[in-house]
Amino acid sequence: MDVYEAVQSRQSIRAFSDHPVSRNILDRVLTAAVRTPSGGNLQPWHIYVLSGDRLAELKKRIAERVACGDTGDEREFAFYPAQLGSPYRERLADMGARRYGALGIGVDDAQARARVRAENWNCFGASTVLFCYLDRDMPAPQWADAGMFLQTVMLLLRAEGLHSCTQIAWAEYHHTVNEMISPPNERILFCGMSIGYANPASTHPSIPRAPLAETVTFLE
């Protein structure tokens, strides 16, 4: 699979099979991903990969919190701007409509949407999850570097026939994730990434991207 095919075929999969992911594949992908560029070669990402019993226990603990109506821990950073302007507001709404619409869930069905959203903390059925942390004192450029690392991982996973889904939703229950991982206090959870094989019995709606003219300006 060449890089163009990997980019075109990458999408956020939200229905995985329970087929385990080989440790050899993960080692290969993460070893190659360290070539991701980073300012000053800081390589600011700290990665933890969970599977097996430890992941099962994490899922159980968060499921218990969700079932009790616990909406999560205090946010350590903003997920979106407080006032999301155009065209971002419309893009976010369109994504939600496509995702829930593909499942036959209406805009006003809050309970059904909540049940679907809770699948985030079940890794959408995936057998492996990757967590990305950064040191708390790292400014925005290093967070961008971590994003490039995660994108590199996702493309390499595609080259291995795997899929993924990055999930900032894990940061909503960062205390529980930290209980299972025990990272140093100076690290903050950025996001999780579910990794596995797409469930062939499920549909995965394609989310369109803005035309080039909306996001790119050529100046000569």
Secondary structure, 3 states (H helix, E strand, C coil): CCHHHHHHHCCECCCECCCCCCHHHHHHHHHHHCCCCCHHHCCCCEEEEEEHHHHHHHHHHHHHHHHCCCCCCCCCCCCCCCCCCCCHHHHHHHHHHHHHHCCCCCCCCHHHHHHHHHHHHHHHHCCEEEEEEEECCCCHHHHHHHHHHHHHHHHHHHHCCCEEEEEHHHHHHHHHHHHHHCCCCCEEEEEEEEEECECCCCCCCCCCCCCHHHHCCCCC
